[in-house]
Amino acid sequence: MFGINYAKFDAMTYVLHYQNGRISKEGRGLSFFYFAPSSSIVAIPINSNDLPFVFNETTNDYQTVTIQGQITYKISDPKTLADILDFTVDSTGNYKKNDIEKLNQRIINEAQTSISSYIHGIGLKEAIRSAKTIEIKISEGVILSQAIKMLGIEILGANILAITATPEMTRALETETREKLQQEADQAIYARRNFAVEQERKIKESELNTEIAVEEKKKQIAEKQTETKVQDVESRRKLRKMQLDADISLENQRKELIEQKTANDKAEAETRGYVIETTIKPYREMDWRILTALNGNTDAKMNMALAFRQLAENAEKIGTLNISPDLLETILSDKKDRKE
């Protein structure tokens, strides 16, 4: 009414109110009345924005890759950006020009420029696997870009969502990868079988080594037993020899004892014989009658026996001999009395 309008902006919008070509008000989240014929309002959003991008590049093996991602940024210096791009709004709050699209495109161009030379220098497979590297290069490229700094914006980060080849090349790579995976699977099966065979060989070798060790132990045991038997036989032989030596020594001692005893008995017998011989030698030439008389035997019967002996010795000189029965009876009765 009468050209007086009311404007209200949220806290995430930086507002510049130009009155007759000069800044009258500026700041975040302003609300004010203004005279429309002499006023111009610039509203710059200062919240962070996610800028998606998709662009195609060619690798050094002449294959096309599609890089998809997003860049997060915010406007850090609204006044600087307002001097370069037009963010003027009308009375309804709509932008008179679409310079926000220009800003986004400039950022995307800087991002594509930062990785273009890198993509051209690598192959397709390496490019598909270089998402992290490309992400770093985009971040560094747009952050260090002088054009971006002149716009008064701050790059918060860059993310690569996908790097893809053309459908035909994707199928070809899938086929190649599938074949490679199949080969790796076959190689894994072969390796597993080879490992199993190797393990079986090791087991067999271990069993054979165990058998060899057992046989070697048996051989050692047999040798030890043989050695023990030889030692036993040798010990028994030595014992027998010692026994024989002891027996021989004992027999020799017995022989010497017998010889000594025989010699002693002989010497003793010779001594006794000599004593007897010496003793009886004086009586050998004496008459027996004298010996009998020396014996001192005065028994009447003995005297009668001596008388009969003398009669017997001189029988050829005796003509007739009469012996009374009384004499014989006396001798016989004396014998009977001795028997009883």
C-alpha positions, 0 to 999 in steps of 0.5 A: 500500500503506497509502495510500503511492503513488509519483508521477513526472512528466516535465520538461515538467510543473509539479507542485504537491503539496498536503499537508493543504491546504498546498504540500509540493512544487512544481517541474518533473519531480518524482518522490516518494512521497506519502500518498494520503488527505491529498495532492492533486497538481496537474500543469500541462503547461508545454510549448507547445500548438498550439490549432486553431480554426474559427469563422464570422463575417458580413461587412458584405454579409451573407455568412458566412466561415469562419476557420480557424487555430491559436494557439500558447501556453504556460503561463508561470505554472502557480501562477496557472493552478492557482488558476483552473482545476483540473488535479488528477490522480488516482493513475493520473496522469489529470486529474479534470476536463477544465479544459484544454478550458476553457482552450482555449475561453477562448483561442478566444473571446478570439481570435474576439472580437478579430476579430469587429468587424473582419470585420463592417465589411468585405466578403466579398472583402476578408475573404477577402483579409485573412488577414494582417490578421486574423492580426495582430488575433488576436495583438494581441487575445489578447496584450493580453487581460486575461482571458488574462493572468489565466490565467498563459499566454503567447501565442506566435503566431497563424496563419490557415490559411484564410478561406473563404466558403460553397460557393455563394458560393465558386462564385459568386466563382469564376465572377465571378473566372473571368469577370473573368480571361477579360475580363482575358485578352481585354483582354490579347489586345486590348492585345497586338493593339493593341500589335502594330498600334501597332508596325506603325504605328510601323514603317510611319511609320518607313519613311515617314519614312525614305523622306521623309528619303531623298527629301529627301536626294535632293532636296538632292543634286539641288539640290546637283548643280544648284548645282554644275553652275550653278557649273561653267557660271558658272565656264566662262563666266567662263573663256571670258570671261577667255579672250576678254578675253585674246584680245581684249587679245592681238589689240589688242596685235597690232593695235597692234604691227602698226600700230606696225610698219607705221608704223615700216616706213612711216617707215623706207621714207620715210626710205630713200626720202628718203635715196635721193631726196636721194642721187640728186638731184644725179645726176638732171640729169647726163648719163649719159656723165658718170656713166659717166666718173665711174664710172671704168670704162675697160674697152674692151668697155664703151667699145665698148658705149657707142659702140654706144649713141651710134650707136643714139641718133644712128641717124637721122643716120648714113647708112651704118655698117660694123662689121667681123666681127672686132669682133663676134667679139671681143665675142661670144668674150668673152661665150662665155668668160664663160659657160664 
